[in-house]
Structure formats: C-alpha cells, structure tokens
Amino acid sequence: MAKNKIAQWAEMDTFPHVVQPKMEDIMKDSVPLKGRWHANFFKNDKPIIVELGCGKGEYAVGLAKKYPDKNFLGVDIKGHRMWRGAKTALEEGINNVGFLRTRIDFIEHLFGPNEVSEIWLTFSDPQRKKERKRLTSPLFISRYRKIMKPGGLVHLKTDSDLLFEYTLEQINDEQYNCSFSTWDLYGEAIKNLDADTAEILNIRTYYEEMWLELGKHIKYCKFQIHE
Ligand SMILES: C[S@@+](CC[C@H](N)C(=O)[O-])C[C@H]1O[C@@H](n2cnc3c(N)ncnc32)[C@H](O)[C@@H]1O
C-alpha cells in the first residue's frame, strides 16, 4: 500500500466536507444525510449537482467555482483520487462543494426523492462487457430517476465511442429529451456554443487529458430523463 494513499485517507477523515457513509447505514437505507443534504450538509436551499465517478473532482470543483449559487458533490469510491479535489476545495476556500465516498450503485440510498438537480458523468468506465454497469444503462437511469428533480439534466462527457453510442441509443429508445450532442466537442461544436457553456465544457479532467494526448475525440451530450 502506497504511503501517501494511507496519509490521504487519514487526512480525508478530518475534512468537514467529505462524507464517507457506513455500509450498514446504506444497507438499512438509513444514511443520516439522505433527504437532508440541503439542511444538514450545505445548509442552504440551492440546487445540488452531482459528479458521478468524479475521480479527482475537476468538474465538481470547476463548476463550484463558476456557480457559487449552486451546490456540488463529487462522488467516487476511490478516496485517494477524491482527496485531490477535496484538498483543492479547502485550500481555495470553495465552500459550495463536497465529496461523497461511496459506490454509485447505492445512489438511491444516499439521496431522497427530488434532492438532485443535475448529474455529470465524466469519463465513466465504458464497461465493455457489462451493459448493466454502464452509468447510462436503464438500471442506473432508474436509480437517478428516484433522486432527481423532474426535468433534471444528465451530462455525459466521454472519450468512449462505445459508451457514447450506447447512450445515444438509450436516449433514442426511451425518447429522452436530448438538447445537445456532439461526437467531437473540441472540433467545430465548441465554437458554436455560448461563452458560459463553452467555458464549462472546456474543464479538463485527469482522464480527459490522457485521452486527448492520445488524439481521441471527446464526445458530449446532455439529456433529460424525466418528461
Ligand atoms: C475513468 S475514471 C474517471 C475519473 C474522472 N471523472 C476523470 O475524468 O478524470 C472513472 C472513475 O469512476 C469511479 N467509479 C467507477 N465505478 C464506480 C462506482 N460503481 N462507484 C463509484 N465510483 C466508481 C472510479 O473510481 C474512477 O475514479
């Protein structure tokens, strides 16, 4: 075990804006913050936006800086990765972002109905062999539906042709309202976007930088899973 990982996990335990729910609470559907993120964590009524599989949390932190009128939560199972985002938020005094260390599979046990306004999926694992595990599969979308406000947006930014094509198929089959999609975000697409949208879609994650160096095209779409 790398020494710095152990040190990062220990430091994470001291961070006030990092939540690491107990598995027994998840299993009993009794996570104390479920349905109470506004009142007991953010202590305001602003919309909550989650980045699922946040890694180092570039989107959660980048969006939090740009939108102080909203709350952001990075969710990932890997503590040493989210440590980076959590540490940056502390160092820079960004107080509208938190981190939740858990499996995304348990998301419906972590948030109450209508508690989440938007979801960002950033460079999620395409799960080549396990369709059910893809973060835009019907199984995951059914979980998101339980926690999202009607009309809530799901954003997918990915390097993966397979995950992107699969997601477009889901959008088509389920007739989700897709307001924008591109197979080559940094080609023509970004030049035609308004300045705010271009700025947020230009946030680069750790994995994204690696894929860009390999010459991959970045794909993006946003869609609503409710009518
Ligand atoms: C390919 S990385 C992308 C990380 C980051 N979004 C980026 O773009 O740099 C996928 C991340 O999703 C997390 N992840 C994958 N499946 C997960 C699950 N079921 N629950 C929680 N986190 C998961 C991994 O730990 C990893 O940090």
The ligand as an SDF file (V2000), in Angstrom:
LIG
                    3D

 27 29  0  0  0  0  0  0  0  0999 V2000
  -12.0820    6.5850  -15.7170 C   0  0  0  0  0  0  0  0  0  0  0  0
  -12.1880    7.3010  -14.1410 S   0  0  0  0  0  0  0  0  0  0  0  0
  -12.6890    8.9900  -14.4750 C   0  0  0  0  0  0  0  0  0  0  0  0
  -12.4090    9.8860  -13.3150 C   0  0  0  0  0  0  0  0  0  0  0  0
  -12.6600   11.3840  -13.5840 C   0  0  0  0  0  0  0  0  0  0  0  0
  -14.0570   11.6480  -13.8020 N   0  0  0  0  0  0  0  0  0  0  0  0
  -11.8280   11.8770  -14.7340 C   0  0  0  0  0  0  0  0  0  0  0  0
  -12.4020   12.1600  -15.7960 O   0  0  0  0  0  0  0  0  0  0  0  0
  -10.6120   12.0110  -14.5610 O   0  0  0  0  0  0  0  0  0  0  0  0
  -13.6870    6.5950  -13.5120 C   0  0  0  0  0  0  0  0  0  0  0  0
  -13.8980    6.8870  -12.0400 C   0  0  0  0  0  0  0  0  0  0  0  0
  -15.1500    6.3320  -11.6640 O   0  0  0  0  0  0  0  0  0  0  0  0
  -15.0120    5.6800  -10.4170 C   0  0  0  0  0  0  0  0  0  0  0  0
  -16.0280    4.6200  -10.3900 N   0  0  0  0  0  0  0  0  0  0  0  0
  -16.2270    3.6740  -11.3270 C   0  0  0  0  0  0  0  0  0  0  0  0
  -17.2740    2.9030  -10.9950 N   0  0  0  0  0  0  0  0  0  0  0  0
  -17.7360    3.3850   -9.8100 C   0  0  0  0  0  0  0  0  0  0  0  0
  -18.8070    3.0180   -8.9510 C   0  0  0  0  0  0  0  0  0  0  0  0
  -19.6090    1.9990   -9.2380 N   0  0  0  0  0  0  0  0  0  0  0  0
  -18.9960    3.7210   -7.8250 N   0  0  0  0  0  0  0  0  0  0  0  0
  -18.1650    4.7640   -7.5120 C   0  0  0  0  0  0  0  0  0  0  0  0
  -17.1520    5.1740   -8.2950 N   0  0  0  0  0  0  0  0  0  0  0  0
  -16.9300    4.4860   -9.4200 C   0  0  0  0  0  0  0  0  0  0  0  0
  -13.5990    5.1670  -10.3790 C   0  0  0  0  0  0  0  0  0  0  0  0
  -13.1330    5.0130   -9.0480 O   0  0  0  0  0  0  0  0  0  0  0  0
  -12.8580    6.2650  -11.1420 C   0  0  0  0  0  0  0  0  0  0  0  0
  -12.3360    7.2690  -10.2750 O   0  0  0  0  0  0  0  0  0  0  0  0
  1  2  1  0
  2  3  1  0
  2 10  1  0
  3  4  1  0
  4  5  1  0
  5  6  1  0
  5  7  1  0
  7  8  2  0
  7  9  1  0
 10 11  1  0
 11 12  1  0
 11 26  1  0
 12 13  1  0
 13 14  1  0
 13 24  1  0
 14 15  1  0
 14 23  1  0
 15 16  2  0
 16 17  1  0
 17 18  1  0
 17 23  2  0
 18 19  1  0
 18 20  2  0
 20 21  1  0
 21 22  2  0
 22 23  1  0
 24 25  1  0
 24 26  1  0
 26 27  1  0
M  CHG  2   2   1   9  -1
M  END
$$$$
